[in-house]
Amino acid sequence: MSEQAFMQRTVTCGQLRSQDEGKTVILNGWVHRDRNHGALHFINLRDRYGITQVVVDDDAPASLQETAGQIKLEYCIAVRGIVRRRPDSMINPDMETGEIEVKAEEIEILSKCDTLPFMIEDENNAKEDLRLKYRFLDLRGKGMTDRIVMRHKIVKAIREYFYKTDFLEIETPTLIRSTPEGARDFLVPSRIYPGKFFALPQSPQLYKQLLMVSGMDKYFQIARCYRDEDPRGDRQLEFTQLDIEMSYVQRDDVLALMEDLFGDVFRRVLDVELPAHFQRLSYNDAMNTYGSDKPDLRFDIPMKDFSFAQDCSFTAFTDALAKGGAVKYLVAPHSDKKEFTRKYITELEDAAKVYGAHGLAWMKVQDGKLTGGVTKFFQEKEAEILAQTKAEEGDMILIVAHENWKKCCNSLGAVRSKLGADLGLIRDGYAFCWIIDFPLFEYNEDEGHWEAAHHMFSMPQAEYIDTLEENPGAVKGDLYDLVLNGYELASGSIRIHDIELQKRIFRICNFSDEKAQERFGFLLDAFRFSPPPHGGIAPGIDRLCMIISKVNTIREVIAFPKNTAAASPMDDCPAEVEDIQLKELCLKVDVPEKK
């Protein structure tokens, strides 16, 4: 039985130009705009390639006029007609097809559309949950379409780069053993093995290391990953990363590869030329100067140690230093965009308190002198402070003190970030940088033991290997993060390939030999068979597309994302399942009562 015939398109709605004048074409698409001027009927027809204006002339047959009169917004139609050049006065420079229009000779309504929940615009202003409920409509809008197309181009360019550099694209399992990797696992019950569970991978970390043992020395994958954690702007329960691993490499080899990759991708997709090499900052320098291990380098407000705190009479400063903490300052430049009112200073203080600051001290430069805030504690040092800080008329000196160095840095870093946005200091462009020399371990105060700062498979830097157990907090790892415009874009490390060293790391992280064998036995067993030195990195595809598209959430670059409540309004998941499905899996559901 043959399919029902319809007028199939011969061109797309973004294809026709003035040189096509006189051609008979067929267009298929949705009615984007419909303007009926009595004798003349104008229809803007849209598909993902663009928009073409269709005209039903006043001398068109009655049957064509009748069909055109039935058309409503977002009807899916087919149009056969003749391309003609618009009069010079009617050319639309804002449309790629603005020099032409199609004189309709036949219109076929392919399907009708109910009342729209929101208008299909370039960027609609409907509430996000409504957009996600009708995501199939939201995706018709030019903004969403352009972002999905951009994502496709980026992934295509990435794949082509690795194909030409002799990497193998290898898929790793989606149903794996549950292993501790920082976030909660999504668990999948097994029907065949009652009481046992698969997990969805948080990353392909262990499998890509096994591929190195297997001799697949240059691996990549566009990998789907899953983490059961609270969503936020740049995170989702399910996400996509570019996963990379290589054998016989050191840190600089991985960094050079990534610089070359992103240079190639940005050149081909955006026609943007990146620096051949990205700036490198140690973790300590990044924290001390920018208050973050993912600094935004598109604006120039550095943080510095407030050296005058050592012998002042302000106890908040002296107490912080006495307890081994820090006192840091930055100079907020005078700006026409924002007045440094008491209300705004309170907003800055609130930003600092999110990261643990007890408060935000300040001094303002007015008439060449310091005034307000904590100025009274530094009257004798006024000239020295102005000379050291280089604060100018109208500037604010903002200071955070804390007994914990990291909290001090993070708190003032949050103030720096807010100032960059509020004062309009952030430059256009792409500011990449590498963060290196991370601590390998961090202490878990709640559980009373050391744990891996990134993951337990990262190599310590050579100078620390002999004395790991003596002072884990001082150990630097062979770790590296790639940062772009204030976002962590990629994280990676050189991996441990020595089984005894791996066991030492496990023990420091409170994993006994028995527990390590239980959780990671398949990796440790593989490491008994001559693993090569290897390392890798994993850039986030969603985050990269978000930054390039200049939107503030990865939901804008994912076709069917979850909302901020970790649910999908479109298909109403997660959802309950039938009792028979639970019975097959030997599961019972005990839902806690709502309080």
Secondary structure in CASP SS format (residue, H / E / C, confidence):
PFRMAT SS
TARGET T0000
AUTHOR 0000-0000-0000
METHOD secondary structure of the structure
MODEL  1
M C 1.00
S C 1.00
E C 1.00
Q C 1.00
A C 1.00
F C 1.00
M C 1.00
Q C 1.00
R C 1.00
T C 1.00
V C 1.00
T C 1.00
C C 1.00
G C 1.00
Q C 1.00
L C 1.00
R C 1.00
S H 1.00
Q H 1.00
D H 1.00
E C 1.00
G C 1.00
K C 1.00
T E 1.00
V E 1.00
I E 1.00
L E 1.00
N E 1.00
G E 1.00
W E 1.00
V E 1.00
H E 1.00
R E 1.00
D E 1.00
R E 1.00
N E 1.00
H E 1.00
G C 1.00
A C 1.00
L E 1.00
H E 1.00
F E 1.00
I E 1.00
N E 1.00
L E 1.00
R E 1.00
D E 1.00
R C 1.00
Y C 1.00
G E 1.00
I E 1.00
T E 1.00
Q E 1.00
V E 1.00
V E 1.00
V E 1.00
D C 1.00
D C 1.00
D C 1.00
A C 1.00
P C 1.00
A H 1.00
S H 1.00
L H 1.00
Q H 1.00
E H 1.00
T H 1.00
A H 1.00
G H 1.00
Q H 1.00
I C 1.00
K C 1.00
L C 1.00
E C 1.00
Y C 1.00
C E 1.00
I E 1.00
A E 1.00
V E 1.00
R E 1.00
G E 1.00
I E 1.00
V E 1.00
R E 1.00
R E 1.00
R C 1.00
P C 1.00
D H 1.00
S H 1.00
M H 1.00
I C 1.00
N C 1.00
P C 1.00
D C 1.00
M C 1.00
E C 1.00
T C 1.00
G C 1.00
E C 1.00
I E 1.00
E E 1.00
V E 1.00
K E 1.00
A E 1.00
E E 1.00
E E 1.00
I E 1.00
E E 1.00
I E 1.00
L E 1.00
S E 1.00
K C 1.00
C C 1.00
D C 1.00
T C 1.00
L C 1.00
P C 1.00
F C 1.00
M C 1.00
I C 1.00
E C 1.00
D C 1.00
E C 1.00
N C 1.00
N C 1.00
A C 1.00
K C 1.00
E H 1.00
D H 1.00
L H 1.00
R H 1.00
L H 1.00
K H 1.00
Y C 1.00
R H 1.00
F H 1.00
L H 1.00
D H 1.00
L C 1.00
R C 1.00
G C 1.00
K H 1.00
G H 1.00
M H 1.00
T H 1.00
D H 1.00
R H 1.00
I H 1.00
V H 1.00
M H 1.00
R H 1.00
H H 1.00
K H 1.00
I H 1.00
V H 1.00
K H 1.00
A H 1.00
I H 1.00
R H 1.00
E H 1.00
Y H 1.00
F H 1.00
Y H 1.00
K H 1.00
T C 1.00
D C 1.00
F C 1.00
L E 1.00
E E 1.00
I C 1.00
E C 1.00
T C 1.00
P C 1.00
T C 1.00
L C 1.00
I E 1.00
R C 1.00
S C 1.00
T C 1.00
P C 1.00
E C 1.00
G C 1.00
A C 1.00
R E 1.00
D C 1.00
F E 1.00
L E 1.00
V E 1.00
P E 1.00
S C 1.00
R C 1.00
I C 1.00
Y C 1.00
P C 1.00
G C 1.00
K C 1.00
F E 1.00
F E 1.00
A E 1.00
L E 1.00
P C 1.00
Q C 1.00
S C 1.00
P C 1.00
Q H 1.00
L H 1.00
Y H 1.00
K H 1.00
Q H 1.00
L H 1.00
L H 1.00
M H 1.00
V H 1.00
S C 1.00
G C 1.00
M C 1.00
D C 1.00
K E 1.00
Y E 1.00
F E 1.00
Q E 1.00
I E 1.00
A E 1.00
R E 1.00
C E 1.00
Y E 1.00
R C 1.00
D E 1.00
E C 1.00
D C 1.00
P C 1.00
R E 1.00
G C 1.00
D C 1.00
R E 1.00
Q C 1.00
L C 1.00
E E 1.00
F E 1.00
T E 1.00
Q E 1.00
L E 1.00
D E 1.00
I E 1.00
E E 1.00
M E 1.00
S E 1.00
Y C 1.00
V C 1.00
Q C 1.00
R H 1.00
D H 1.00
D H 1.00
V H 1.00
L H 1.00
A H 1.00
L H 1.00
M H 1.00
E H 1.00
D H 1.00
L H 1.00
F H 1.00
G H 1.00
D H 1.00
V H 1.00
F H 1.00
R H 1.00
R H 1.00
V H 1.00
L H 1.00
D C 1.00
V C 1.00
E C 1.00
L C 1.00
P C 1.00
A C 1.00
H C 1.00
F C 1.00
Q E 1.00
R E 1.00
L E 1.00
S E 1.00
Y H 1.00
N H 1.00
D H 1.00
A H 1.00
M H 1.00
N H 1.00
T H 1.00
Y H 1.00
G C 1.00
S C 1.00
D C 1.00
K C 1.00
P C 1.00
D C 1.00
L C 1.00
R C 1.00
F C 1.00
D C 1.00
I C 1.00
P C 1.00
M C 1.00
K E 1.00
D E 1.00
F C 1.00
S H 1.00
F H 1.00
A H 1.00
Q C 1.00
D C 1.00
C C 1.00
S C 1.00
F C 1.00
T H 1.00
A H 1.00
F H 1.00
T H 1.00
D H 1.00
A H 1.00
L H 1.00
A H 1.00
K C 1.00
G C 1.00
G C 1.00
A E 1.00
V E 1.00
K E 1.00
Y E 1.00
L E 1.00
V E 1.00
A E 1.00
P C 1.00
H C 1.00
S E 1.00
D C 1.00
K C 1.00
K E 1.00
E C 1.00
F C 1.00
T C 1.00
R H 1.00
K H 1.00
Y H 1.00
I H 1.00
T H 1.00
E H 1.00
L H 1.00
E H 1.00
D H 1.00
A H 1.00
A H 1.00
K H 1.00
V C 1.00
Y C 1.00
G C 1.00
A C 1.00
H C 1.00
G C 1.00
L C 1.00
A E 1.00
W E 1.00
M E 1.00
K E 1.00
V E 1.00
Q E 1.00
D C 1.00
G C 1.00
K E 1.00
L E 1.00
T E 1.00
G C 1.00
G C 1.00
V C 1.00
T H 1.00
K H 1.00
F H 1.00
F H 1.00
Q H 1.00
E H 1.00
K H 1.00
E H 1.00
A H 1.00
E H 1.00
I H 1.00
L H 1.00
A H 1.00
Q H 1.00
T H 1.00
K C 1.00
A C 1.00
E C 1.00
E C 1.00
G C 1.00
D C 1.00
M E 1.00
I E 1.00
L E 1.00
I E 1.00
V E 1.00
A E 1.00
H E 1.00
E C 1.00
N C 1.00
W H 1.00
K H 1.00
K H 1.00
C H 1.00
C H 1.00
N H 1.00
S H 1.00
L H 1.00
G H 1.00
A H 1.00
V H 1.00
R H 1.00
S H 1.00
K H 1.00
L H 1.00
G H 1.00
A H 1.00
D H 1.00
L C 1.00
G C 1.00
L C 1.00
I C 1.00
R C 1.00
D C 1.00
G C 1.00
Y C 1.00
A C 1.00
F E 1.00
C E 1.00
W E 1.00
I E 1.00
I E 1.00
D C 1.00
F C 1.00
P E 1.00
L C 1.00
F E 1.00
E E 1.00
Y E 1.00
N E 1.00
E C 1.00
D C 1.00
E C 1.00
G C 1.00
H E 1.00
W E 1.00
E E 1.00
A E 1.00
A C 1.00
H C 1.00
H C 1.00
M C 1.00
F C 1.00
S E 1.00
M C 1.00
P E 1.00
Q C 1.00
A H 1.00
E H 1.00
Y H 1.00
I H 1.00
D H 1.00
T H 1.00
L C 1.00
E C 1.00
E C 1.00
N C 1.00
P H 1.00
G H 1.00
A H 1.00
V C 1.00
K E 1.00
G E 1.00
D C 1.00
L E 1.00
Y E 1.00
D E 1.00
L E 1.00
V E 1.00
L E 1.00
N C 1.00
G C 1.00
Y E 1.00
E E 1.00
L E 1.00
A E 1.00
S E 1.00
G E 1.00
S E 1.00
I E 1.00
R E 1.00
I C 1.00
H C 1.00
D C 1.00
I H 1.00
E H 1.00
L H 1.00
Q H 1.00
K H 1.00
R H 1.00
I H 1.00
F H 1.00
R H 1.00
I H 1.00
C C 1.00
N C 1.00
F C 1.00
S C 1.00
D H 1.00
E H 1.00
K H 1.00
A H 1.00
Q H 1.00
E H 1.00
R H 1.00
F H 1.00
G H 1.00
F H 1.00
L H 1.00
L H 1.00
D H 1.00
A H 1.00
F C 1.00
R C 1.00
F C 1.00
S C 1.00
P C 1.00
P C 1.00
P C 1.00
H E 1.00
G E 1.00
G E 1.00
I E 1.00
A E 1.00
P E 1.00
G E 1.00
I H 1.00
D H 1.00
R H 1.00
L H 1.00
C H 1.00
M H 1.00
I H 1.00
I H 1.00
S H 1.00
K C 1.00
V C 1.00
N C 1.00
T C 1.00
I H 1.00
R H 1.00
E H 1.00
V H 1.00
I C 1.00
A C 1.00
F C 1.00
P C 1.00
K C 1.00
N C 1.00
T C 1.00
A C 1.00
A C 1.00
A C 1.00
S E 1.00
P C 1.00
M C 1.00
D C 1.00
D C 1.00
C E 1.00
P C 1.00
A C 1.00
E C 1.00
V C 1.00
E C 1.00
D H 1.00
I H 1.00
Q H 1.00
L H 1.00
K H 1.00
E H 1.00
L C 1.00
C C 1.00
L C 1.00
K C 1.00
V C 1.00
D C 1.00
V C 1.00
P C 1.00
E C 1.00
K C 1.00
K C 1.00
END
